[in-house]
Amino acid sequence: MEIISRCKSFFSLLNIAVFAFMVLSYVAMIYLSGAFFMVGEIAILWLGNGIATALFLVCSPKRWPHLALGIMIAYFIGVHSHFGSFDRNQIAFLLANVLSVVLTIIVFKKLCKEPVTFNDLRQNILFLTVLCMLSALLNIVIGATALWVISDIKPVLSRSLIWFVGNTVSIFASTLTAFHIFSSFKNKTLSLHIQKQQVFELGILCLSTLLILVEVFGREHYNKFTVSLIFLLFPVAMWVALRFNHYITSVWITVVFLTCGFYSTVKLGPFIFMFNDLSYAIFYMQIYIFTACSTALIIGTINTEKESKNHTIAELNKQLDNLTKIDPLTKIANRRKYDDSIKQALASAKTNGTPLTLIAIDIDYFKLYNDEYGHLMGDECLVSVANAINKNLLRTNDIVARMGGEEFFCILPNTDSAAAIGIMQKIQSSIAELNIPHQASPIEPYLTVSMGACTKTQSDNLDAMRLYQLADTALYAAKEQGRNTYVMSNYSELSS
């Protein structure tokens, strides 16, 4: 039964789809490599392994057997159909391609335990050293050894070096872009995350890259001055790395490699002028492009990490600033938050010509409450009162702040005196509904509050301190009237 269950799991619809996608994509890359990047019998860019590596990175380990089987089938189909034959020497290359990809993926996953995103420096260094260079080295060792065993073809150092560089740049050129595309489909987030202000800059970058590739790498050179124009690629590489995200940088690297590889295949570009031997021209072209692009990749990653850390620090500072504006007991705003908010509310009221009301609230005989029930119950009482007040402030701009002890202030933007009276009545009802015992109170056997409010209208010239004083004066008037009540003051009446 266990064998049957494993067979069903192996041949599940999703696993078959993964296998089929690997076969189709790998065959397509063989045709692309064979059509545009062949120099004699050698493909200077073998893109299949880069696509395979990206699929291994995106898929879970339980699908790796299907991917490995897909590479084997795809290599046989692609080589046989495109090149017209599949001799025994191709078995060596088949083993080299499959084993180099699988082994380096295993090593990479062991070293990189966190989720793969290629947005940090460590993962990109592992990508260059393990997925690119180690994979290319294993490809040579496995392939050369298999050729020696099968056909008694002994490895030659110069050809092995060209083989190594070719495999390294091939994986480097295609893996990152394929990984981002496959990840986007998997996560259903098909977005390059380009900011609006970067769209025009991206257009200029594309145009600059196109001009350099066509004018420098896409034509024949007859003097040393035009050859020196290859160094124009470095500032553009730094530009894309420092200004755009990893996705855009990866696509840019792929475009540069494919374009320069194609031009070198048809014997164009500055390296053809510098070297009579086509193999060496392509070899040094690959090293140059790899150096420029890998440098850009590393610098871009360092810059991204720096920006990410700065963003994290800014967010933490913002959270810390917010914490310093929260009363630790009641979890509502404190005096510092009140000072900032009242200034903003006054400025907004002046600009928009809207009224602004400030309500002062004080718990009646709170000192007697503490003496009767203790400070622990007093703290619980403060929390309950703060929540009762806060639930009646329904708008996002309404703020209640604990000013110290048992005193609270409510800032109510765009609120006239009539609306403020309604809110004070609701607060009074909410406090009464709490039914907190207060046997020491000389007015009621339960907890009560007194409130005073002042409304600033468009014609009033009030600053934050004056508005505070007027609301506090109204609160004092409420206490003078016997407490457990509210007083709505009028600035014009108070001034007269």
N, C-alpha and C positions, 0 to 999 in steps of 0.2 A: 504493500500500500504506500509506503514511503517513497519507493521508486516511482510509482505512478504519479504521486503528488508532485514530486520534483520535475517529472517530465511535463506535467501540465503547466507548472510554473515556468519552465524553460521555454515552452512553446505558447506562452500567453500572447494575447493580441498586441500588447504594448511592447513586449520583447521582440516580437516579429517586426513591428514597426521600426524599432530602433535598429535592428539588423538591416532591414531594407533601406533605411535612410543612410546608414553607413555605406552600404554597397553602392547606392546611387551617387552619393556625394564623392566617394573615393574614385569611382569610375569617371565622374565628371572632371575631377582634378587631374586624372591621368590624361584625359583628352586635352584639357587646357594646357598642361605641361608639354604634351607631345606636339600640340599645334603651334605654340608660340615661343617655347623656351628650349628647343632642341638645338644642340650644336653637335653635328654628326650623330653619334649614338648616345650622347650624354644630354640629360635634361639639366640645365643650369639652375632651374627652380623646380623642385619636385614637391608640389603643393599638397599632395594627398596626406602626407604624414602630419602636416599642420592641422588640416581639417580633422583627422583622426584624433590627434591630441586634444583638440578643443572639445570633441564629443566625449572623450573619456573624462575630461574635467567637469563637464556639465552633468553627465549621467552618474547615477549611483553605482557603487562597486558591483552590485548584483547583476548589472547589465554589461559589465566588462567582457565576460565570455562571448556575448553576442557581438560586441563591437570587434573583438579580436577575430572572431570567425568571419565577420563582415569584411575586414581588411584582407584576409586571405582570399575569399571568394572574389572580392572586387579587384584585387591585384591580378588574379588570373584572368578574369573577364576583360579588364581594361587593357592589359598588355597584349593578350591574344587577339582582341578585336581591333585595337588601334595599330599595333605594330605588325600584325599578321602572323605571329608565331609565339611560341612559349617553349624555349629550349630548356635544357636542364640547368643552365647557368642562372636562369631566372628564378630557380628554386632558392638559390643563395640570396638573391635580392629580396625575395618574398619573406624568407626567414629574418633577414636583417630589418626589413620594414616593420614586421609584426612585433618581433621581440624587442626592438629598440624602443618602440612606442610604449608597449606594455610595461617593460621594466622601468623606464624612466618615470612613467606615471605612478607606479608603485612607490618609487623612491621619493618623488615629489610629494605625494600624499602623506608619506611617513614624516617628512620634514616639515610640511605645512599642515598643521593640525586644524587651524582655523578655516572657516569658509573661504573659498577662493574668490577673490574679487579683483585682484591685481591693482588695488588702490593704495597699497602700502609698499614701502621700499623693500622689505624682506621678501615678499612674494615675487616682486619683479626681478630681484637678484637671483632667487631660486629659479625663476623662469629662464633667465639667460644662461645660468650655469648648468642646471639640471635638464630642463626640457629642451633647450637648444643645443648646448655644447656636449653634455653627457649623452644625449640621444644620438647626436651625430657621431660621437666616438664609438658608442655601442654599435651603431649601424655599420661603421667601417670594420670593427673587430669581427662582428658576427658575419658580415657579408664576405670579407676577405678570407676568413677562416673557412667558410662554406665553399667559396670558389676554389680554394686550395685543395680541399678534400674532394670536391666533385670533379673539377677539371684540371687540377694540378697547376692552377694559375697563381703564381707567387705574387704577393703584394709589392708594389713599388711605392717608395716613400713620397715622391712628388705627386703621383696620382692619388695616393691616400690623403694627402694634404688638401688637394683640390676637392676631393670627395667630402672631406670633413667640413670645409668652409661652405660648400654648396648645400650640404644638409643643414648646417647651422642656420644659414640665412633663409633657407626655404621654410623651416619651422618658425623662425622669427617673423618672417614676412606674412604668414597666414594665420598663425594660431590665435593671436590676440583678437584680431577682428572677428574671426569665426567664433571665438569664445563669447564675445560680447553679443553677437547676433543670436547665437543659440540660447544664451542666458536670457536675452530679451524675449524671445519666443516662449521659453519655459516659464518665465515670471510674468509674461503678458504685459511687459512694459516697453513697448517699442518707441522709445524716446531717446534722443541724443542729449537731452538735458542742456540745450543751448539757451542762454539768456537772450532776451530780445535785443539788447544792445550789442550782442556779439554776432548777430546775423550778418550785418554789413562787414564786420571785421573778418568773419569766416569767408565771405565772398572775395575779399581782397587777398586773403591767404590762399584760397584756391587758385585765383588768377596768378598770383606770384609763383606758386608751385608749378603751375602749368607752363609759364614762360621759362622758368629755369630748366624744367625737364625737356621741353621742346628745343630751346635755343642752346642749351649746354650739352645735354645728353642725347638729343635727337638729331644731331647733324654731324657731318664730317669736320674734323679740325685740321688746320694746316699750319698753325703756329702755336708757340708756347703761351702767348698771352691769352688766347681764347680757352686754352686748357686750364689756366688758373681760375677760370670762372666756376670751376667745380666747387670752390670754397663758398660760393653763394648759398649752397645748400645748408651750411651750418647755421647761419643766422635765422633762416626760415624754420629749421628744425627746432631751434630754441624758442622761436615765436610760438609755434604750435604747442610746444611742451609747456610753456609758462602761462599761456593764455586760455588753453582749452583742456577739457577733461580727458581721461584716459581713453575713452571710446573714440573721440575725434583723433587723438594722437595715433591710436592703433590703425584707424582707417587710412590716415595720412601715410604712415609707414608702409602699409600694404600697397598703396598706389605708387609710391616712390619705387619700391622694389620691383613691382610688376612692370612699370614703365621702363626703368633702367635695364632690367633684365631683357625685355623685348628688344630695346634699341641695341644692346650688346649682341644679341643673337643675330641681328641683321647687319652687324659690323658698323655701328654708328656710335658716336660718343668720344669723349676725350681719351679714354683708356685705350681705345683702338689706335689712336695716334701715338700714344706713348710706348706701346708694346707691339712688336710685329707678330708675336705668337698670340692667336686668338684666345687660347686657354689661359695664358697668363693675364691677358687684358681683362677677361671676365673674372678671373681670380681676384685681381686687385680692385676691380670695380665692386665686387661683392664685399671685400674687406672695408673699403671706403664707405660704402652706403651703410653697412652694418655698424661701423664706428659712429657715424653721424647720427643714425637713428637710435642706437642703443644709448648713446650719451643723452639724446633728447628725452628718451624714455625715463632714464634715471633722474635727470634734472626735473622733469615734469612731475615725477612721483614725489620727489623731495618737496617740491613746491606745493603739491596737493596736500601732503601730510602737514606741512606748515600751516596752510590755510585752514585745514581741518582742526588742527590744534588751536589756532587762534579763534576759530568759531566756537569750539568747545569752551575755551577760557571765557569768551564773551558771554556765552550762555550761562556758565557757572557764576560769573560776576553779576549777571542779571538776576539769577535766582538768589544769590547772596544779598543783593540790594533789596529784592522783594522781601526776603526774610527779615531784614533790618527794619522793614516798614510794617511788620505784623506784630500785634500784641501777643506775646507768648502764651498768655493764659486763655484769652477769649478767642484767639485766632482771627480777630478782625483787625482793621487798620489801627496803627498807633499814632502818636503825636507827629512823628516825622512824616508819615504818609498823609496825615491831615494837612500839614503845612504845604506840601507839594500840591495836593488836590485842590485846596481852596484857592490857591493862586491860579491854577489852570481854569477852575470853574469861573472865577471872576473875569479872567481874560476872555473866556468864551462868551460869557454873558454880555460883556461890553461889546465884543465884535458882532454878535448876533442880535443884540438888542432884546435879550430874553431875561426874565426874572430869575433870581437865585435866592433860595431860602436856606437859612442855617438854623438848625434846631439843637438846643442845649438840653440834655436830659440828666437828671440826677436822682439816684435812688434815695428815697426818704428814710432818714434815720438809719443809715447803713452802719454807722459806728455802734449804735445800740444793737444792731443785728449781729455784728461780730462779737460783741461782748456777751450776747445771749447764747449764740450757737457755735461760736468758735470760728477761727479764720479758715479752716478747711471747708466748712459749710458756706462761709462767706465767698470763697473762691467759686464754689459750685453755683452760688446765687448769681455772681457776676457773669458766668458763662451762660446761664439760662436767660438772663436779661438781655445780654448781647445777641443771642440767637433770636429772641422774641422781637427785638428791634429790627434786626437784619431781615427777617422774613417779610417785613412790611415794605422794604425798599426793593421794588421789583425791577427797576431799570438798571442797566449796567453802569451808568454814570453816577447813580446814587451811592453814597459812601457813608458808613457809620464807623466812627473811630473812638477808641477808648482814650480819653485825654489824661487819665490818671485816676487812681482810686475808683470811686463809683460814678464818675462823670463821663458821659458820652456826648458826642456831637455828630449830627447828621448833616451832610452836604447834599442838597437837593437841587441840581441844575434844572432850569426851565420849569420851575415850580412857583406859582403865585401863592398868596396868603391863604386863599380859599382851599387850594389843594393841600397846602401844608397843614391846615387845621384838620382836614380829613385824615391825613397820615398820622397826626398826633393822636387823634381819637382811636385809630386802629392800634397804635402802639399801646395806648392805655388799656384797651380791651385785651390785647395779647398778654400784657403783664398780669392783668387780673385773672386770665385763664390759667396762668401758671399756678395760682393759688399757693404761693410759697408762704408758709406760716411766719409771722413776725409779731410775736406776743409782746415784744418790748416796744412796739410802735405806739405812740400816744394817739394816733388817728384811726388806724384800722388794724385788725388782727392778722392781716396778711400783707405781703410786700406791695408797696406802691412806688410810683415815680412822679416827679414834678418836671414840667417841660416849659421851656421858653423859646420862642422863635422870632426871627426877624427876616423880612424879605427885602432884598435889594431890587428895585425896579430900574428901568432904563434911565430915569431922570436922577436917580440917586448917585452921588459921588462917594462911594464907600470903598475903603481898602479892606484888606483881610483883618487887620487888628480892630478896626472900627466895627465891622460886622460881628466879630467875635464878642466885643464888649456889649453890643446891643442885644445879642441873643442871650448873653449871660445876665444882663440887666432884666430881661423878660423872665428868665428862670428865677431870679431873685424875687421878682414880683409874684410869681406863682407860689413860691414858698411863703411869702408874706400873706397870701390869700388862704393859707391853711394847708398847703401841699396837696398831693394827689390830684393835681389839676394842671392846666396848661394856660399860657398867656401868649397871645400873638401880638407882637409889638409892631408899631408903624413908625418908620424912620422919621417921617415928617413931623409926626406928633411928638416923638422923643426929642427931636432937635429943637422944636419950639418950646 
